């Protein structure tokens, strides 16, 4: 090698007998650390995507709950408006199970009264 060459150039030196395993171990460790970082990044990306999907699903479910709550509120108001007019929901006694046809302009099937 020429004199005055770069002092960082180590290609002209042969490794000492004890340093070869150390270099191999460092190389294996470097590769293992690289793989570990890659797996960690992939796991973080996967968790991020899962989080986004769960947030979308949560928003959709909250929207559905709101719609169903509004529907239940509407149906309760319709029921409370209709209950006074309906003889089919009066307290059940054996003679009211089948009301006479002339008792009302409504034809109702008697059903048990459920609290909403």
CORMOMO-V407792 format. One line per field, one symbol per residue. phi: phi as a letter, one per 30 degrees, with the letter a starting at -180 (. if undefined). psi: psi as a letter, one per 30 degrees, with the letter a starting at -180 (. if undefined). burial: b if it has 9 or more other ideal C-beta (glycine too) atoms within 8 Angstrom, else e. Layout:
phi: ???
psi: ???
burial: ???
This chain:
phi: .ddidedddcdddcddeddeddddddddddddddddddddddddddddddddddddddddddddddddddddddddddddddeddcddcdedbedcdbdddddadccccdbddcdc
psi: kklglkffjgffkkkleffeeeeeeeeeeeeeeeeeeeeeeeeeeeeeeeeeeeeeeeeeeeeeeeeeeeeeeeeeeeefefeffkffglkkleffeilkffflfkjkkklkkkk.
burial: eeeeeeeeeeeeeeeeeeeeeebeeeeeeeeeeeeeeeeeeeeeeeeeeeeeeeeeeeeeeeeeeeeeeeebeebbeebeeeeeebbbeeeeeeebeebeeeeeeeebebeeeeee
